[in-house]
């Protein structure tokens, strides 16, 4: 059941019910504009990941600033994006099972849909679903360039799958997906660059191998927020999938650039607003944001704009803060948190509350929350 919205447009920030998912609209628009400038200067296609924000409204904001479409990880995410007006979706994942593939093919009757594959049996299933729906689906072969997740090895295994796609009557070979997820969070820029250079080499070699067999790759897609500058420098990918740039989080804030400074031109725009619900003893404050309000897979959140306070440990409905005795937090006081990992934190909420200054300016749903199928 969708929860009541924690605020209304025009409300002062101090009236927002907590915990709430906040978007700083000034920082959000800075990130949109900054990415628009970057992709224009480098003449590269941009297809941001909607798994970060799960919002057709944000996807359309991105498309207005130059994105050619969006990525989704699930059919249900894609369905919600298409219903919200997004015209071009890459499901950058493997979709298996007749029911899901039927739903995927149904989307292709009204918008452009592409999907990834790394198995010949799955390619046959996708072709059957496309034939039943009387559509032609674009299929990309996913290669494992170092993430150790989905994807066939680069080289001949990718060629064999590409040949299978190209020979299927209801499929169109779209190119390659080459995403190195693990490299996005390598802290050292030098080490991160080495990982991406290796991935780019594997991708480039596979492109050449396919071209030798007459198979061109109109889409060579991948990359992320953490490797954005390196992917642009190398130029092997012609389509970039960075998603977290729109919000950022504490984990990305731990990456460094070439000069061992924070690596990114993007700003933190996503926050969780919480309230102090107990001050049981000196040096301790308990807030109403714990495991059910924040994702902890990438560590604890950071407290924004408040010196001398640290998030120590969560429980289901509580967050334990260690606070300086010289700067105590008071009962009922608001605390602003930078999530450790933005994507799964977003998936815990039904609403975005967009604020500018001290006023709520925009409220919109996290429309694809819980879209797991």
N, C-alpha and C positions, 0 to 999 in steps of 0.2 A: 504494500500500500504506500502510495506517495505521501510523504510527510508534509505537514503544513509548512508553508514558506516562512523562513525565520525573519523576514523583513519585507517592507513595502517600499516602492520607489518614493523618495522624498523623506524617508525616515532618517533621523540622525544616526550616525554609526553606533552611538552608545545604546541605542534601543534594539540593536540586532540580538535576537535570541541565540544563545550559544549551546553547544558548539555549532559553528556555521562555517561554510566554505566561502571565503572572500576572494574576489579578484580586484586588485588595484588597477583601475581602468587606465590610468596614465602609464603605468609600467606595461600593461597588456598591449596598449596601442603602440608604445615604443617598440616592443618586440615584433609586432606585426610589420611596422614600417621598416624596422632594421632588416628583417629578413627579405622584405620586398626589394630593398635597395641591393642587398647582397646578390639575390638571384638575377636581378636585372643587370648588374655589373658583370656577372660571370656568364650570362647567357645560358643558363642551365634550367631545365624543367624542375619544378618543385611540387611534390605530392606529399604533404605532411600527414603524419599519423593521427587519425582520429581516436585511436585507443587511449591517447593521452587525455583528451578533453571530453569525448563522448557526447559532443554537442553539434548538431547541424548548424546552429547559429554561429558558432566559432568557425566551423568549416567554411561557411559562406563568407565570413570576414576574411579568411585566408585566401579564398578564391578571388574575392574582390581586389586583393593585393598581389595577384599574379600566380597563385597556385593553379595548376591545371586540373586538379581533382584531389582526392584524398585516399589514404590507405585505411583499411579496416583489418581486424584480425578475425572477426567472426561474421557469419552471414547475418545474424541478428543486428549487429552494428551497421552493416551495409544497408539493411532494410530501413533502419531508422534514418540513416543519412540520405537515402534516396527519397524517402517520404518527406524529408525536410528540404528537398530541392537541390541536392548535390548531384551533378550530372555525370560524374566520371569517378568510378571507384575501383581500386585494386584491392582485392582481398589478398593481402600479402602473407598468406598462410595456406596450409593444406586443409582442404575441406573434404571429408569422407562421409559416406552414407547417403543412400538414395534420397531421403527426405530433405536433407540439407542441400544437396546438389540440385534438387528440383526447385527449391526456393531461390538458390543462386541463379539458376537459369531463368527463372521467372523475372528476375530483376533486369536481365539483359534484353527483355522485350521493350523496355522504355529508356534505358540509359546504357552507357558503355560500362561493361563489367569485365574485369580480368581477374585471374586467380593463379596461384602458384601450385606446382606439382613437383614431386620428387620420386614418383613411383609409376611404372607402366600400367599397373592395374588401376590406379587412381585416374590416370589419363583416359583409360577406356570408360570408366564410370562417368567422368566429366563429359566425354563425347556423347554417351548415351543420354544423359540429362539434357544436353544441348539439342540433340536430335528430337527428343520428345517435346521440347518447348519450341522447336523450329527456330532456333537462334544459332548464332555462331559465337562461341566464347573464345576470348583471348586467354591463352595459357602461357605462363612464364615457367621456365625450368629454374628451380632454386638450387644453387650450389652452396656447399659448405665451405666458406672461405676462412674458417677459424673459430666460429662460434661453437661448434660441436653440438648443434641442435638439429634442425631440419636441414635437408639439402643433400644432394648427391655430391660425390667428389668432383672437382673441376676436371676438365679434359674429356676423355672418351665416354665416361658415364653420362655426362651432361649432353654430349653429342647424341648418344643413343636415345635419350629421352626427347631431345629436340626433334629428332627424326620421327619419333612416334607421334608427337603433337602435330607436326607438319603433315603427316600422312592421314590424320584423322579427318573425316569429311566435314565434321561440324565444329572443328577447332581451328584457331589461327595461332601460329607460333608468335609470341609477343616479345621474346627475348629472355633475359636472365634476371633473377633476383640474387643479389650478392651482398647480404647484410652481415656485418660482423658486430653482433650485439655486445659481446664481452669487451670489445675494445673501447666502447663508449665511456667506460668508467676506469680506464687505466689512468692513474693520477699524473704520472710524468708525461709531458708532451713528447719527449724523445721516444719513450717506450710505446706510447700510443701511436706515434707516427710509424714506427717500425712495424707494428701489427697491421696498420692500414696499408702500408706499402706492400707488405706480403700478400694481403688480401687482394689488392689492386692488380698485382702481378698475376695471380691465379685467374682473376676475372679476365684480364686482357688476353692471356694465353687461350682461354676458352672461347672468347669472341673470335679470335683468329682461326681457331680450329673449326668453329661452326661456319665461318665465312668461306673456308676452303671447301666446305661441303655444300655451298650455296645457300646457307641459312644466315640471313642477316638478323641483327638484334636491334629492332627499333627502340626497345626499352632495356636499359641496363640500370637497374634501380637498387637502391640501398642507402647506406649512410645513416648518420644520426647526428644529434646535437653535439655529442662529444667529439666527433671526428669531422665536423663540418668544414673547418678550415683546411684540413688535410685532403679531404675528398675534392674540394674545389681546386686545390693546388695540383693534384694528380690528374684530374680530368677524365678518369676512366668511366665513372658513373655519369650518365646523361640525365638522370632523374634522381633527386634526393628526397629522402623520407623523414628528415628530422621532425620530431614532434614535440619533445619536451621544451624546446626553445620558447614556446608560447607562455609557459608558466615558470620553468626552472624549479629547482628544489635544492635541499641541503646537500644531497649527494653530488650533483653536478657542480655545486660550489666548491667541492674538494679537488676538482681537476685544475691543472695548471697549464699555462701557455708556455711558449718558448723561453720566456724570461722568468719562469717560475712565479708568475703572477696569475690571478684568476683569469681563466682562458677566454671568457666569453663576452661578447658585446651585449648580451641579453640580461634582463633584470628579473629578479624575483617578482612575480605578479600574483602568485597563488599563495594564500595563507589560510590557516584555520584560526578563527577567533574563538577563544575559550574564556571562561570566567573562573576566578578563585572561589571555590566552594567551601574551603575550610583552611584555617590557619592554626593547626592543632598545637604547634610548639615553635619555638624560636628557630629561624633558619629554614623553615619548611612551609610550603604552600601547596595545597591540593587543588588541581583544576579539573574541570568537567570534560576533559578530552584525553581518553586513553586508547586502548586497543581497538575500540569500535568507532573511533573518530579519526584515527591516523594510521597510515601504514608504517610499519617498523622494520620491514625487510632490509632497508638501507640505513638503519640506525635511528636514533632518536631525532625528533625535530629540534630545530634551533629556535630560540626565542628572539624575536625581531624587535629591535629598538628599545631594549631594556638591558642595561648593564647589571652584572651581579646576580643574574638568575639563570639557572640551567635546568633543563628537563633531565631528570635522573632515571625514572622508571615508570612504566605504565602498568595499570591493571585494566580490567574490562572497561570500567566507566570512570576511571580516575587517572590523573597524571601527577606524579610526585615531582615537585620542583624544589631545588635547593636555592635558597635566596640569601643574599647578603643581609646581615643584621642592620647594616647602615642604610639599606634601601629595601625595606620589607614590602611585600605585596599585601594588600588589604582585602578583606572579605568583600566579594562582589566585584573586585577590580578585573578589568579585561586584560587578557594576555594574547598577543599575536604570535603565531607559530609558523615557521617555515617547515613544511613537511619534509621528511627524509626522502620520500619517493612520491612524486606528484601523481603518477598514473593510478596506482591502487588507492591512493587517498581520495581522488576524485570519485572513484567508484563506490565510496561509502556514503555519498550525499545525493539528495534529490534536487538540490537547488544551488545555483551560483548566485551570490550576492555581489554585484558590481558596485564598487564605491569609488567616488572621486572626492578627495579631501575628506570632509567629515560627514558626507551625505551619501545615501544610497541612491544611485542613479539608474541602475539597471538590474533586473532580476530575471533569470531564465533557467529552465530546467536542465538537469543533467540527463538528457533524453535517453541515452543508451546505457544508463546505469544498469548493471546486472545483465547486460546482453552477452550471454555466455555461449549461446548455441550457434 
